[in-house]
Amino acid sequence: MAFLPSPPMAVAFRLKIGILLGLLFGQAQSARLYTEEDPVVILSSDSLKQSVFNSSSAWLLQFYSSWCGHCIQYSATWKALAGDVKDWAQAIRIGVLDCAHEKNFDICKEFGIHFYPTFRYIKAHDTTNDYGKTYHGADRELQTVRQLMVNFLQNHTKQDWPVGCPPLDPARSEDILSLMGKKTEFYTAVIVEDKDSYIGREVILDLLPYEGLAVKRTLSSDKLLMEELGITSVPSVYLFHPNGTHTIMNVQKRLRFFFSSFLKLLPGVHRKQSTSSLQRPQPGNNGQGTQVEWKVFEKSKVYMADLESGLHYLLRVELATHKTLEGEELKTFKDFVTVVAKLFPGRQSVVKLLETLLEWLVSLPLEKIPYDAILDLVNNKMRISGLYLSEQVQWVGCQGSSVALRGYPCSLWTLFHVLTVQAASRPDALANTGFEDDPLAVLQTMRRYIGTFFGCQECGKHFEEMAQESVNQVKTVDEAVLWLWRKHNQVNARLAGSMSEDPMFPKTQWPTPDLCPTCHEEQEGLHVWNEQMVLAFLKQHYGASNISLKYSSNSQPEPGPPAPDKPKAITKPNNGHLNQNLKPSPDSIPKHQKRTEISGAGEKLTGVQIEARPGMTFLGLGFSSLDMSLCVLLYTLSCVFLMFMFFFFRSKRWKARNYRPYV
Ligand SMILES: Cc1cc2nc3c(=O)[nH]c(=O)nc-3n(C[C@H](O)[C@H](O)[C@H](O)COP(=O)(O)OP(=O)(O)OC[C@H]3O[C@@H](n4cnc5c(N)ncnc54)[C@H](O)[C@@H]3O)c2cc1C
């Protein structure tokens, strides 16, 4: 739509109608079109001038009216554009102002806004108060507007150039050739492209918030340079490494998203952080001066050590903040244990522990369970052989550059992705649990776990909002896998550049092109996901066969009681249940429930006799030393008895054979 001048009368009339309608509907709708969650700056009469005039960056503003149907329809494109160029903010920012809001009537009049939407460009450092330049083009497609933003930036002079924006013009070939063999502190990426291509400039702007890398562009018309660099097709990226080596970058698809993603993922390249986060410890330092050994890992793998460490933290630390579980909390925990016990593709000792915990929770007719009782079971105080969850925390794929980063929340995401994939690949796994045929089983269990137990309450609130919005649209187990992936990416987008982002592991839209090139496509200049490919990738990545046991703890205690010197090490200040079996501590159970609880299996595990001798495993069952002694005794007695019987009958037969009746 072009913004053509209309006769003044008509303009005045439309404006009046607009204002009238705005008064009627604007207030109600203004909050709806753009919210603080969107990547746009929401401006008003109070903030507009002070934000856009004399700003260090340029601005692209949309003056809209919340009652205008076209503005409502266009808001999705505007949000997508703002999300797409979020990283360009140091050079150019995107703002919106609702002219239907009573408060903004005067400012819209002052800016001469007659039609909605109106796009205005305001140059950086603009002090002229000329209210910017209106875009009159008919094409308002995302790619067109984005390219116009680039053109607009290039219209700045040297004097008013946005402070954080690097040069966008092609670099001189001598400057590029001078980099050959030169050692520097950062990478230099040179994008070689045709004259009309925007990829180079867009990638330069995409990498604005990143450090450890400079991006330049040059044109394919520079034949000498092309020859020197050995480039035969464009667009291409030529990379100069800090150590002086240089090479053409091998990228599967020659698209802006691929180029930007590869550059963002170069080792040592990370998002610029605030001063405090820049002072974060380096890998291997846990922030308290203690060195933690860095574990080399492959990002294309999932690590059992992360999953088990996450379960350990969840069961022994996070849950411990709830002294007793009852009502909805208890139900949430039971459902969580059900889903994990049935779907977790873990090691036998962990799965057996989870199954035992589940059996115990299901069979226990208690309405209230003390956490300590659960802990006793998790710690296998009853010494059942083959049940074990390590207490050693080993973050591998989830290790962070400091102890404060990544770790547990990373493992929780990983666990739930694994569970959604398991639910999709093993349709019968949840049979007879009450969850059979429920495609939402894992997601709803996760939602309730996060809302009830996850230590980060704000995270839980955000996750609940996302779930409320769309989880009910999930109709199949495959959709559940994709829903969680989409929501996780939504969280990644929100947290990119935040304090919780580990500079060594920038929050990107995942899977990155290096992990799954076929997951990414481009449509009309906008990056799009090929969701079929994403689903296939998620199933492979989070599938049981991709879980590596590298770094997983192998130290499993022998069944039977702890060695005489061990109890002290196991005893924790808040753990008063060292010598108890899987039953909840009698002291911690309400009196009226004690009888029910104490009856049942397990009594034989208590008692002093057990302590002296080690036990053994047979057919997956745990035998104590007492059991073993009794077995040997019984065996010996049986032998003696059998021998006795043998000789007894043999002597009888002998007598019978040699008996000669005297006739
Ligand atoms: C439910 C939930 C909600 C959270 N909400 C917040 C919040 O509101 N604010 C906050 O500050 N922190 C929040 N966190 C923590 C935050 O999301 C990260 O977990 C944390 O910052 C650690 O980040 P990370 O770099 O280890 O990557 P994580 O985001 O934890 O991801 C872990 C691993 O999963 C893989 N991955 C990444 N994206 C995807 C995807 N889309 N699909 C599948 N796999 C993927 C990658 O291999 C990545 O290394 C939340 C965590 C959870 C579990």
The ligand as a MOL file (V3000), in Angstrom:
LIG
                    3D

  0  0  0     0  0            999 V3000
M  V30 BEGIN CTAB
M  V30 COUNTS 53 58 0 0 0
M  V30 BEGIN ATOM
M  V30 1 C 10.8450 -25.2290 31.7760 0
M  V30 2 C 11.9700 -24.2350 31.9360 0
M  V30 3 C 11.6940 -22.8660 31.8690 0
M  V30 4 C 12.7160 -21.9360 32.0130 0
M  V30 5 N 12.4320 -20.5950 32.0130 0
M  V30 6 C 13.4120 -19.6900 32.2350 0
M  V30 7 C 13.1250 -18.2990 32.3240 0
M  V30 8 O 11.9750 -17.8950 32.2010 0
M  V30 9 N 14.1520 -17.4420 32.5740 0
M  V30 10 C 15.4370 -17.8900 32.7410 0
M  V30 11 O 16.3400 -17.0810 32.9640 0
M  V30 12 N 15.7310 -19.1940 32.6410 0
M  V30 13 C 14.7630 -20.0980 32.4040 0
M  V30 14 N 15.0590 -21.4300 32.3370 0
M  V30 15 C 16.4610 -21.8630 32.2790 0
M  V30 16 C 16.9700 -21.7060 30.8480 0
M  V30 17 O 16.0010 -22.0730 29.8910 0
M  V30 18 C 18.1930 -22.5810 30.5710 0
M  V30 19 O 17.8810 -23.9030 30.8930 0
M  V30 20 C 19.4190 -22.1740 31.3430 0
M  V30 21 O 19.6910 -20.8090 31.1300 0
M  V30 22 C 20.6410 -22.9910 30.8720 0
M  V30 23 O 20.8020 -22.7720 29.4870 0
M  V30 24 P 21.6690 -23.6860 28.5450 0
M  V30 25 O 22.6190 -22.8530 27.7740 0
M  V30 26 O 22.2650 -24.8060 29.2800 0
M  V30 27 O 20.6300 -24.2950 27.4610 0
M  V30 28 P 19.2010 -24.8520 27.7080 0
M  V30 29 O 18.2200 -23.8700 27.1920 0
M  V30 30 O 19.0240 -25.3040 29.0860 0
M  V30 31 O 19.1690 -26.1090 26.7270 0
M  V30 32 C 19.7980 -27.3380 27.0650 0
M  V30 33 C 20.2110 -28.0400 25.8090 0
M  V30 34 O 19.0400 -28.3890 25.0700 0
M  V30 35 C 19.2880 -28.2880 23.6620 0
M  V30 36 N 18.2960 -27.3550 23.1380 0
M  V30 37 C 18.3410 -26.0110 23.0640 0
M  V30 38 N 17.2080 -25.5360 22.5130 0
M  V30 39 C 16.4410 -26.6030 22.2400 0
M  V30 40 C 15.1550 -26.7650 21.6570 0
M  V30 41 N 14.4500 -25.7350 21.2210 0
M  V30 42 N 14.6750 -28.0090 21.5330 0
M  V30 43 C 15.3640 -29.0860 21.9350 0
M  V30 44 N 16.5850 -28.9950 22.4850 0
M  V30 45 C 17.1240 -27.7670 22.6380 0
M  V30 46 C 20.7050 -27.8030 23.5010 0
M  V30 47 O 21.5310 -28.9240 23.2780 0
M  V30 48 C 21.0170 -27.1760 24.8430 0
M  V30 49 O 22.3700 -27.2660 25.1530 0
M  V30 50 C 14.0470 -22.3910 32.2090 0
M  V30 51 C 14.3140 -23.7640 32.2690 0
M  V30 52 C 13.2950 -24.6880 32.1470 0
M  V30 53 C 13.5820 -26.1660 32.2500 0
M  V30 END ATOM
M  V30 BEGIN BOND
M  V30 1 1 1 2
M  V30 2 1 2 3
M  V30 3 2 2 52
M  V30 4 2 3 4
M  V30 5 1 4 5
M  V30 6 1 4 50
M  V30 7 2 5 6
M  V30 8 1 6 7
M  V30 9 1 6 13
M  V30 10 2 7 8
M  V30 11 1 7 9
M  V30 12 1 9 10
M  V30 13 2 10 11
M  V30 14 1 10 12
M  V30 15 2 12 13
M  V30 16 1 13 14
M  V30 17 1 14 15
M  V30 18 1 14 50
M  V30 19 1 15 16
M  V30 20 1 16 17
M  V30 21 1 16 18
M  V30 22 1 18 19
M  V30 23 1 18 20
M  V30 24 1 20 21
M  V30 25 1 20 22
M  V30 26 1 22 23
M  V30 27 1 23 24
M  V30 28 2 24 25
M  V30 29 1 24 26
M  V30 30 1 24 27
M  V30 31 1 27 28
M  V30 32 2 28 29
M  V30 33 1 28 30
M  V30 34 1 28 31
M  V30 35 1 31 32
M  V30 36 1 32 33
M  V30 37 1 33 34
M  V30 38 1 33 48
M  V30 39 1 34 35
M  V30 40 1 35 36
M  V30 41 1 35 46
M  V30 42 1 36 37
M  V30 43 1 36 45
M  V30 44 2 37 38
M  V30 45 1 38 39
M  V30 46 1 39 40
M  V30 47 2 39 45
M  V30 48 1 40 41
M  V30 49 2 40 42
M  V30 50 1 42 43
M  V30 51 2 43 44
M  V30 52 1 44 45
M  V30 53 1 46 47
M  V30 54 1 46 48
M  V30 55 1 48 49
M  V30 56 2 50 51
M  V30 57 1 51 52
M  V30 58 1 52 53
M  V30 END BOND
M  V30 END CTAB
M  END
